[in-house]
């Protein structure tokens, strides 16, 4: 059964596993949303491929650990000691890693790399610890491209789209609003809602070519650069849109996180397909 593609907000640092001060309030709904996602899938994934905002490379790079369990990269700073002791010993996915490399090579990427010495970052283990707390599903990770080109990230997603037919859940992990200065200072303004409205209109278009065109031109949207001074937290959405192919997107979560309007997108399940054909 073909799996959907998910673009999810992973929140700030290890937020679900600590007592948050008021200025870091993530609201009451993000945690239960992430915790419920696994139960909304058509089947348990055979494995999970995550594209996180927190890993960029010059060329497409797949995580290829030598151990059979992932180590964690605690790539956040200034949080309680306990958050550096979080565990998520998920299995590695060497066969999936090889398949990703092969698909990318067939799509014309002649510079695919593998990384053996990096752990999965918090854009991977924080949401997955909520979604699949048993840590029993093999995980692979694919980097973003440091050139930040939205069209290339859409193409990257298209190259790996066939993994969905193998039961692989493709997850883009980022934030649809990521202006840290505004978030930390509490100075989020109406541009948050403006950009969120553009995003919802774009990903739910019935025309997949229109979706991709809009996402390629995201920087022209109202509030775009206020929402994303740097676009690494938005680019996982581009990969997801590429992997979605002709599947229509739906907004599955939309709420305030630290004052900003933040959304999650799901492409390609039964309900979406029916909507797209109606």
ROBA-253063 format. One line per 3 residues: number of its first residue (from 1); their letters; for each residue x, y, z of N, C-alpha, C, O. Coordinates in pm, whole numbers, always signed. Each point is the difference from the previous one (the first is absolute). Layout:
N
NUM> A> X,Y,Z,X,Y,Z,X,Y,Z,X,Y,Z; ...;
END
This chain:
278
1> XXX> +84,-120,+0,-84,+120,+0,+88,+125,+0,+96,+9,+76; -131,+86,-160,+81,+121,-13,-16,+87,+124,-111,+22,+49; +223,+27,+1,+1,+82,+120,-17,+148,-35,+43,+43,-107;
4> XXX> -104,+33,+196,-4,+145,-20,+137,+62,+27,+93,-69,+40; -84,+198,-63,+122,+78,+27,-39,+109,+100,-103,+65,-16; +185,-47,+119,-33,+93,+107,+103,+111,+13,+120,-26,+2;
7> XXX> -167,+149,+6,+84,+113,+39,-49,+45,+137,-113,+47,+14; +198,-60,+86,-42,+22,+138,+86,+106,+68,+116,+19,-36; -173,+52,+135,+81,+89,+84,+63,-79,+114,-69,-70,+75;
10> XXX> +202,+81,-62,+64,-74,+109,+15,+83,+127,+47,-50,+102; -86,+178,-108,+5,+83,+120,+142,+45,+32,+92,-21,-79; -77,+82,+193,+128,+56,+40,+80,-91,+91,-41,-28,+113;
13> XXX> +155,-19,-162,+88,-83,+82,-73,-121,+56,-81,-61,-70; +109,+24,+197,-63,-117,+61,-128,+35,+75,-23,-49,+111; -60,+134,-169,-114,+60,+70,-96,-100,+67,-54,+33,+105;
16> XXX> +30,-155,-161,-99,-86,+67,+53,-64,+128,-77,-57,+77; +207,+67,-54,+63,-78,+106,+56,+89,+111,+97,-36,+68; -159,+152,-50,+43,+93,+104,-117,+91,+36,-100,+7,-72;
19> XXX> +113,+62,+185,-99,+100,+38,+35,+130,-71,+106,+58,+22; -196,-14,-107,+28,+116,-84,-33,+130,+74,-105,+11,+62; +193,+88,-69,-34,+132,+50,-108,+62,-88,-17,-42,-115;
22> XXX> -57,+140,+166,-113,+56,-75,+36,+49,-140,-80,-16,-93; +199,+74,+75,+32,+55,-132,+30,-109,-103,+11,+30,-119; +2,-156,+163,+22,-111,-93,-125,-88,-14,+9,-114,-44;
25> XXX> -124,+168,+81,-124,-77,-1,-32,-53,-140,-8,+76,-97; -10,-207,+87,-34,-63,-127,-150,-28,-12,-44,-63,-96; -33,+108,+193,-144,-22,-5,-36,-143,+38,+88,-85,+17;
28> XXX> -218,+58,-5,-45,-132,+48,-16,-105,-108,-27,-116,+31; +42,+153,-159,-43,-90,-107,+110,-69,-79,-24,-103,-63; +146,+159,+64,+104,-59,-84,+39,-139,+49,+13,-93,-80;
31> XXX> +6,+79,+209,+40,-132,+51,-104,-108,-32,+38,-103,-56; -167,+122,+88,-96,-107,-36,-11,-21,-150,-27,-112,-45; +47,+217,-34,-2,-19,-146,+110,-96,-43,-26,-94,-74;
34> XXX> +148,+118,+120,+111,-87,-37,-18,-140,+56,+29,-99,-68; -77,+90,+191,-20,-132,+61,-105,-82,-74,+4,-123,+4; -97,+189,-69,-109,-72,-68,+32,-35,-145,-72,-79,-61;
37> XXX> +179,+135,+6,+26,-16,-143,+18,-145,-42,-49,-41,-105; +119,-36,+186,+24,-139,-37,-128,-78,-20,-5,-91,-82; -99,+127,+158,-127,-71,-10,-83,+42,-120,-102,-63,-30;
40> XXX> +143,+168,-41,-76,+46,-116,+53,-59,-131,-56,+26,-106; +163,-104,+114,+62,-53,-122,-73,-125,-48,-62,-70,+80; +67,+41,-209,-69,-118,-51,+59,-132,+49,-67,-103,+0;
43> XXX> +193,+106,+41,+66,-117,+57,+123,+49,+76,+41,+115,-16; +17,-201,+99,+124,+38,+63,+109,+7,-106,+13,-92,-81; +67,+198,+81,+105,+11,-102,+100,-115,+10,+32,-48,+109;
46> XXX> +15,+6,-225,+110,-98,+0,+128,+67,+48,+86,-64,+61; -74,+192,-89,+112,+83,+47,-40,+145,-19,-102,+31,-61; +184,+58,+114,-30,+143,-3,+121,+74,-56,+113,-23,+43;
49> XXX> -137,+111,-137,+103,+88,-53,-32,+142,+43,-108,+52,-31; +200,+11,+102,-21,+137,+48,+94,+96,-71,+120,-26,-13; -176,+136,-32,+78,+112,-52,-16,+112,+102,-106,+62,+9;
52> XXX> +210,-35,+68,-6,+95,+111,+60,+134,-40,+93,+8,-81; -149,+97,+140,+54,+135,-22,+142,+16,+52,+68,+97,-32; -24,-192,+113,+126,+18,+72,+119,-77,-58,+98,-28,+68;
55> XXX> -109,-5,-196,+115,-64,-66,+7,+45,-145,-88,-31,-80; +192,+104,+47,+23,+49,-135,+136,-48,-49,+97,-3,+76; -91,-34,-203,+124,-40,-63,+4,+58,-142,-104,+33,-57;
58> XXX> +223,-22,+0,+12,+53,-136,-63,-94,-102,-55,+46,-101; +62,-175,+125,-62,-98,-88,-90,-91,+83,+16,-7,+122; -111,-62,-186,-90,-87,+77,+80,-102,+81,+85,-71,-54;
61> XXX> -114,+64,+181,+75,-88,+89,-97,-80,+85,-94,+55,+57; +117,-185,-49,-84,-87,+81,+80,-48,+120,+120,-27,-8; -189,+18,+119,+63,-49,+122,+20,-150,-13,-94,-73,-34;
64> XXX> +215,+27,+62,+32,-142,-19,+86,-49,+117,+118,-30,-18; -179,+21,+138,+78,-40,+118,+52,-143,-11,-59,-84,-69; +169,+58,+137,+55,-135,+1,-68,-88,+105,+3,-122,-10;
67> XXX> -64,+184,+110,-70,-76,+104,-142,-35,-44,-50,+55,-98; -13,-145,+171,-137,-39,-36,-104,+85,+71,-120,-17,-24; +164,+109,+111,-91,+94,+66,+56,+141,-15,+121,+20,+3;
70> XXX> -211,+76,-20,+44,+138,-18,+49,+60,+132,-55,-27,+106; +160,+108,-116,+36,+90,+109,-75,+131,-20,-52,+27,-108; +46,+54,+214,-72,+127,-7,+97,+116,-1,+102,-1,+69;
73> XXX> -134,+102,-147,+75,+125,-5,-82,+105,+73,-102,+47,-50; +148,-9,+169,-73,+99,+80,+39,+140,-47,+78,+69,+64; -133,-31,-176,+41,+124,-66,-86,+118,+47,-59,+72,-80;
76> XXX> +53,-55,+211,-67,+115,+60,+80,+38,+124,+78,-79,+52; -98,+202,-8,+91,+55,+101,-77,+74,+109,-99,+67,-28; +147,-81,+152,-56,+75,+111,-125,-59,+61,-73,+70,+70;
79> XXX> +47,-197,-95,-118,-66,+54,+38,-84,+123,+118,-23,+24; -217,-24,+53,+31,-79,+120,+83,-124,-31,-9,-57,-109; +89,+17,+207,+89,-115,-17,-74,-124,-46,+51,-78,-81;
82> XXX> -172,+59,+132,-76,-120,-34,-28,-11,-149,-18,-110,-51; +13,+223,-19,-31,-4,-144,+119,-47,-83,-14,-25,-119; +130,+14,+182,+118,-56,-67,+19,-147,+35,+102,-62,-32;
85> XXX> -204,+7,+99,+0,-143,+33,-119,-72,-62,-26,-117,+31; -44,+186,-120,-112,-61,-71,+53,-118,-81,+109,+5,-58; -187,-110,+54,+38,-119,-77,-106,-29,-106,-120,+14,+24;
88> XXX> +165,-54,-139,-88,-48,-106,+80,-96,-87,+46,+37,-109; -30,-160,+156,+91,-97,-66,-65,-69,-120,-10,-122,-5; -34,+200,-90,-67,-56,-117,+100,-75,-89,+116,+38,-8;
91> XXX> -162,-144,-59,+90,-74,-91,+43,+86,-119,-75,+85,-47; +194,-109,+0,+44,+59,-125,-67,-74,-116,-64,-104,+20; +78,+158,-141,-71,-56,-115,+96,-12,-118,-14,+73,-98;
94> XXX> +112,-164,+106,+101,-8,-107,-57,-30,-138,+49,+52,-100; -152,-136,+93,-58,-30,-132,-70,+122,-58,+10,+26,-120; -79,+49,+205,-65,+122,-47,+104,+104,-42,-16,+68,-101;
97> XXX> +121,-57,+178,+107,+93,-35,+57,-30,-138,+23,+90,-80; -3,-218,+53,+51,-39,-131,-101,+29,-110,+37,+43,-109; -164,-66,+138,-105,+27,-99,-8,+149,-31,-14,+38,-116;
100> XXX> +25,+46,+219,-2,+145,-22,+116,+41,-90,-18,+75,-96; +136,-124,+127,+117,+33,-81,-19,-42,-144,+37,+73,-92; -94,-192,+72,-22,-51,-134,-102,+86,-76,+21,+31,-117;
103> XXX> -130,+6,+183,-102,+82,-65,+56,+137,-38,-28,+51,-109; +105,+7,+197,+57,+131,-29,+100,-8,-116,+5,+89,-84; +72,-195,+81,+95,-17,-110,-73,-16,-133,+41,+57,-102;
106> XXX> -150,-135,+102,-78,-20,-121,-65,+130,-46,-25,+20,-119; -3,+70,+215,-62,+128,-34,+101,+104,-47,-36,+114,-29; +163,-153,+22,+101,+90,-53,+91,+64,+103,+84,+83,-35;
109> XXX> -101,-119,+161,+91,+52,+103,+125,-89,+3,-4,-113,+46; +113,+167,-96,+123,-79,-7,+94,+27,+117,+114,-45,+1; -165,+121,+97,+85,+38,+113,-63,-35,+134,+19,+70,+99;
112> XXX> -96,-180,-97,-65,-42,+124,+106,-49,+99,+87,-79,-35; -97,+126,+159,+97,-38,+102,-69,-76,+113,-122,+2,+13; +204,-69,+67,-48,-68,+120,+78,+51,+121,+119,+28,-9;
115> XXX> -189,-18,+120,+60,+50,+124,-18,-105,+110,-112,-34,+36; +224,-17,+15,-5,-108,+98,+11,+48,+144,-35,-74,+92; +83,+196,-71,+40,+41,+136,-93,+100,+66,+33,+55,+105;
118> XXX> -147,-31,-163,-93,+99,+54,-119,-70,+64,-47,-103,-50; -3,+157,+160,-123,-50,+59,-121,+66,-63,+13,+98,-73; -132,-151,+101,-122,+66,-45,-23,+122,+88,+11,-7,+122;
121> XXX> -44,+120,-186,-13,+126,+73,-139,+14,+62,-85,-87,-17; +63,+197,+89,-126,+12,+74,-119,+21,-92,-114,-21,+41; +139,+61,-165,-109,+5,-96,-52,-138,-37,-107,-13,-59;
124> XXX> +184,-88,+93,-39,-139,-25,-53,-64,+130,-114,-45,+5; +198,+43,+99,-39,-81,+116,-107,+64,+87,-76,-72,+65; +65,+205,-63,-103,+61,+84,-141,-35,-51,-80,-52,+77;
127> XXX> +47,+79,-205,-135,-37,-43,-23,-150,-7,-110,-47,+31; +212,-30,-71,-22,-145,-10,-18,-65,+136,-68,-102,+11; +128,+157,+91,-18,-53,+136,-146,+15,+45,-50,-79,+79;
130> XXX> -16,+183,-132,-143,+16,+28,-85,-86,-93,-98,-60,+43; +135,+54,-169,-81,-72,-99,+11,-151,+15,-100,-71,-9; +222,+22,+33,+26,-143,+9,+88,-26,+122,+120,-27,-15;
133> XXX> -177,+34,+134,+81,-3,+123,+74,-131,+24,+96,-3,+78; -136,-105,-144,+68,-128,+21,+135,-7,-70,+77,-92,+26; -47,+187,-112,+130,+6,-70,+34,-133,-68,+114,-46,+5;
136> XXX> -213,-14,-68,+20,-132,-60,-9,+0,-152,+3,-106,-63; -13,+225,+3,-8,+10,-147,+132,+53,-52,+48,+103,+48; +13,-169,-145,+128,+47,-55,-12,+141,-58,-100,+36,-61;
139> XXX> +205,+43,+82,+0,+140,-41,+119,+28,-91,+111,-48,+24; -137,+125,-128,+106,+56,-83,-16,+152,-1,-109,+51,+25; +217,+20,-54,-6,+146,-8,+72,+45,-126,+108,-50,-34;
142> XXX> -171,+146,-35,+56,+60,-121,+20,+149,+25,-88,+66,+55; +201,-15,-96,+31,+141,+24,-76,+93,-93,-46,-40,-107; +33,+164,+149,-35,+109,-89,+123,+36,-83,+111,-45,+28;
145> XXX> -133,+126,-130,+111,+53,-80,+31,+141,+49,-90,+82,+17; +217,-54,+4,+39,+128,+57,-21,+117,-97,+13,+115,+41; -44,-143,-169,-27,+109,-93,-138,+63,+22,-29,+107,-54;
148> XXX> -55,-172,+134,-131,+54,+37,-93,+23,-120,-95,+78,+10; +119,-145,-120,-81,+20,-120,-131,-79,+13,+4,-122,+10; -119,+190,-11,-126,-72,+21,-32,-99,-111,-51,-108,+27;
151> XXX> +80,+144,-151,-31,-90,-111,+84,-127,+9,-49,-109,-28; +176,+122,+66,+84,-119,+13,-49,-92,+112,+13,-122,-10; -70,+180,+116,-52,-83,+108,-129,-71,-42,-26,-112,+43;
154> XXX> -54,+177,-126,-117,-69,-57,+45,-117,-87,-57,-108,+8; +159,+129,-89,+54,-107,-84,+58,-113,+85,-11,-117,-36; +74,+153,+147,+55,-100,+91,-112,-91,+52,+15,-122,+7;
157> XXX> -127,+185,+31,-113,-79,+47,-58,-89,-109,-37,-114,+27; +29,+166,-149,-54,-80,-111,+86,-124,-26,-52,-104,-39; +182,+117,+60,+91,-111,-26,-22,-117,+96,+28,-115,-34;
160> XXX> -78,+144,+154,-18,-106,+100,-146,-37,+21,-32,-75,+92; -58,+127,-176,-143,-19,+21,-41,-147,+0,-93,-37,+72; +160,-46,-151,-40,-141,-10,+18,-76,+131,-55,-109,+16;
163> XXX> +131,+164,+78,+15,-66,+130,-134,-16,+70,-19,-92,+80; -73,+181,-109,-132,-6,+64,-70,-131,-31,-76,-51,+83; +101,-4,-200,-64,-126,-38,+60,-119,+72,-55,-110,-3;
166> XXX> +169,+131,+66,+64,-105,+79,-36,+10,+148,+59,-69,+83; -155,+153,-50,-41,+16,+140,+86,+97,+79,-9,+4,+123; +92,+74,-193,+87,+95,+69,-78,+130,+26,-61,+56,-91;
169> XXX> +64,-11,+214,-61,+127,+36,+104,+111,-15,+102,-1,+68; -127,+95,-159,+89,+114,-22,-50,+116,+84,-115,+42,-11; +203,+9,+96,-36,+107,+93,+94,+118,-21,+122,-14,+12;
172> XXX> -179,+129,-42,+75,+125,+0,-18,+67,+134,-113,+31,+39; +221,-8,+32,-7,+53,+136,+58,+140,+4,+120,+18,-21; -204,+80,+48,+44,+139,+4,-94,+84,+83,-48,-43,+105;
175> XXX> +20,+164,-154,-100,+89,+60,-47,+93,-111,+81,+57,-72; -212,-41,+59,-51,+86,-108,+19,+148,+32,-19,+85,-87; +55,-53,+210,+45,+134,+39,+125,-18,+84,+0,-75,+97;
178> XXX> +109,+144,-135,+124,-19,+75,+85,+127,-2,+109,+4,-57; -163,+99,+121,+76,+121,+25,+35,-1,+148,-80,+44,+83; +198,-95,-49,+36,-20,+140,+2,+130,+79,-39,+3,+117;
181> XXX> +83,+104,-179,+5,+127,+71,-140,+42,+44,-20,+42,+114; -77,-53,-203,-137,+34,+35,-59,-96,+101,-69,+41,+93; +95,-171,-112,-55,-100,+90,+52,+18,+143,-77,-6,+96;
184> XXX> +206,+28,-83,+60,+8,+133,-33,+132,+70,-2,+6,+123; -24,+99,-201,-30,+130,+59,-150,+22,+19,-40,+97,+64; -42,-186,-119,-144,+17,+10,-55,+105,-94,-109,+52,+22;
187> XXX> +186,-20,-126,-40,+107,-92,-54,-55,-132,+21,+61,-106; -90,-172,+110,-62,-54,-121,-117,+90,-39,-85,+30,+84; +80,+11,-210,-108,+90,-42,-90,-69,-102,+5,-121,-17;
190> XXX> -88,+201,-52,-101,-56,-90,+60,-69,-121,-71,-72,-70; +200,+93,+42,+60,-68,-115,+2,-151,+18,+3,-75,-97; -6,+30,+223,-10,-143,+26,-128,-57,-60,+3,-104,-66;
193> XXX> -115,+172,+87,-127,-47,-55,-5,+17,-151,-58,-83,-70; +118,+188,+20,+2,+22,-145,+74,-112,-71,-47,-52,-100; +163,+15,+153,+77,-105,-65,-69,-135,+15,+1,-81,-92;
196> XXX> -60,+57,+208,-70,-126,+22,-118,-14,-96,-27,-109,-51; -43,+219,+25,-111,-4,-94,+49,-31,-141,-61,-79,-72; +173,+140,+32,+59,-30,-131,+39,-148,-7,-26,-66,-101;
199> XXX> +87,+15,+206,+44,-139,-1,-119,-95,-16,+5,-93,-80; -112,+118,+155,-117,-86,-9,-61,+4,-139,-34,-104,-56; +21,+224,-3,-54,+12,-135,+88,-73,-102,-50,-60,-95;
202> XXX> +180,+65,+117,+94,-58,-96,-3,-152,+2,-13,-63,-105; +26,+3,+223,+14,-145,+5,-131,-73,-23,+1,-119,-32; -115,+187,+48,-128,-66,-22,-55,+22,-140,-111,-43,-30;
205> XXX> +187,+107,-56,-44,+17,-139,-24,-137,-64,+73,-96,+27; -175,+87,-112,-31,-127,-66,+95,-30,-115,+3,-111,-51; +75,+211,+11,+93,-15,-112,+141,-20,+56,+57,+94,+55;
208> XXX> +1,-214,-68,+133,-24,+57,+107,+90,-60,+97,+34,+67; -113,+3,-193,+98,+91,-61,-8,+139,+63,+102,+68,+14; -223,-28,+23,-19,+128,+66,+64,-2,+138,+61,+98,+43;
211> XXX> -76,-210,+27,+63,-14,+133,+150,+21,-12,+59,+79,+74; +0,-149,-166,+146,+6,-14,+46,+139,-46,+104,+48,+44; -182,+16,-132,+35,+135,-45,-4,+97,+117,+90,+82,+17;
214> XXX> -195,-91,+63,-12,+90,+115,+113,-22,+100,+58,+96,+52; -27,-221,-26,+106,-28,+97,+136,+46,-52,+83,+48,+76; -62,-62,-205,+125,+48,-59,+14,+150,+17,+111,+52,+17;
217> XXX> -224,+18,-21,-1,+146,+12,-40,+47,+139,-56,+108,+16; +83,-190,+84,-48,+29,+136,+46,+135,+52,-72,+65,+75; +191,-21,-114,+55,+125,+53,-79,+122,-43,+17,+108,+57;
220> XXX> -105,-123,-157,-84,+111,-44,-130,+10,+78,-76,+95,-18; +49,-192,+105,-125,+0,+76,+0,+109,+106,+106,+45,+44; -224,-3,-5,-13,+101,+106,+57,-54,+131,-38,-108,+45;
223> XXX> +129,+184,+13,+58,-40,+128,+107,-105,-8,+43,-53,+103; +2,+19,-225,+90,-114,-17,+130,+16,+77,+37,-87,+79; +33,+196,-101,+131,+16,+63,-10,+36,+148,+96,-17,+75;
226> XXX> -211,+66,-33,-21,+20,+143,-22,-136,+68,+44,-21,+113; -112,-68,-183,-23,-135,+53,+125,-85,-5,+24,-83,+87; +57,+103,-191,+119,-82,-22,+117,+88,-46,+28,+8,-119;
229> XXX> +39,+59,+214,+120,+74,-39,+102,-89,-70,+74,+45,-87; -72,-171,+128,+77,-105,-68,-94,-120,-12,-72,-32,+94; +73,-34,-210,-110,-89,-34,+20,-148,+33,-74,-84,-49;
232> XXX> +173,+51,+131,+28,-142,+24,-116,-73,+66,-14,-122,-17; -72,+193,+94,-113,-68,+62,-121,-14,-92,-95,-71,+32; +98,+139,-144,-105,-12,-100,+34,-102,-108,-90,-63,-57;
235> XXX> +218,+45,+28,+41,-86,-111,-42,-146,+13,-24,-64,-102; +12,+7,+223,-54,-137,+6,-138,-12,-64,-36,-106,-51; -42,+215,+53,-129,+0,-69,+18,-17,-149,-80,-68,-64;
238> XXX> +183,+128,+7,+24,-11,-144,+31,-146,-37,-48,-51,-101; +127,-15,+185,+31,-140,-25,-128,-83,+6,-22,-89,-82; -62,+118,+181,-126,-73,+14,-90,+22,-122,-63,-94,-49;
241> XXX> +56,+218,+1,-83,+28,-117,+50,-75,-122,-80,-47,-81; +211,+36,+67,+55,-77,-110,-33,-148,+11,-34,-64,-100; +43,+11,+221,-32,-141,+22,-149,-27,-13,-41,-114,-25;
244> XXX> -41,+218,+41,-146,-17,-8,-47,-27,-142,-106,-59,-19; +183,+103,-81,-43,-18,-138,-129,+74,-27,-5,+123,+14; -100,-195,-54,-129,+63,-30,-95,+0,+119,-114,+47,-13;
247> XXX> +157,-97,+126,-88,-7,+116,-23,+138,+59,+93,+80,+12; -215,-53,+23,-39,+130,+53,+38,+11,+147,-1,-98,+74; +34,+219,-32,+33,+24,+140,-120,+45,+80,-93,+61,-53;
250> XXX> +96,-92,+181,-99,+52,+93,+73,+53,+123,+108,-49,+36; -167,+148,+28,+53,+52,+125,-56,-86,+113,-122,-7,+18; +209,-58,+56,-44,-92,+105,+21,+56,+140,-49,-56,+97;
253> XXX> +122,+166,-88,+22,+68,+129,+24,+146,-29,+76,+35,-90; -141,+51,+167,+24,+144,-12,-30,+63,+135,-114,-3,+47; +216,+60,+14,-17,+52,+136,+111,+101,+29,+89,+23,-82;
256> XXX> -97,+38,+199,+101,+95,+45,+111,-74,+76,-26,-76,+92; +148,+102,-134,+118,-49,+72,+87,+121,+29,+50,+65,-93; -32,-34,+220,+78,+117,+41,-53,+126,-70,+77,+90,-34;
259> XXX> -207,-84,+13,-65,+116,-57,-16,-1,-150,-77,+80,-54; +146,-169,-15,-4,-3,-147,-98,-107,-49,-19,-103,+64; -44,+130,-177,-86,-99,-63,+88,-102,-71,+80,+35,-86;
262> XXX> -96,-161,+124,+83,-108,-52,-91,-112,-50,-99,-33,+65; +132,-25,-179,-84,-103,-61,+78,-124,-36,+123,+2,-15; -198,-110,+0,+54,-127,-48,-75,-40,-126,-119,+30,-14;
265> XXX> +188,-97,-78,-59,-37,-128,+13,-151,-20,+102,-60,+33; -207,+2,-88,+1,-143,-34,-39,-15,-147,-100,+56,-45; +180,-130,-27,-27,-28,-141,-31,-147,-17,+71,-87,+50;
268> XXX> -181,+60,-123,-17,-132,-58,-47,-112,+89,+73,-98,+18; -191,+109,+38,-64,-119,+55,-135,-15,-68,-31,+77,-91; -49,-174,+133,-124,-31,-70,-92,+120,-7,-55,+30,-107;
271> XXX> +37,+41,+218,-91,+113,+2,+49,+110,-94,-80,+62,-71; +211,-38,+72,+55,+102,-89,-26,-36,-145,-39,+85,-80; +62,-212,+46,-18,-43,-139,-144,+21,-46,-24,+45,-113;
274> XXX> -72,-78,+201,-140,+18,-38,-31,+148,-20,-71,+37,-94; +125,+46,+182,-22,+144,-12,+58,+53,-130,-61,+83,-67; +179,-132,+31,+67,+49,-121,-78,-38,-126,+4,+71,-100;
277> XX> -76,-183,+106,-71,-47,-119,-141,+58,-9,-63,-8,-105; +12,+66,+214,-138,+48,+2,-12,+135,-70,-109,+56,-8;
END
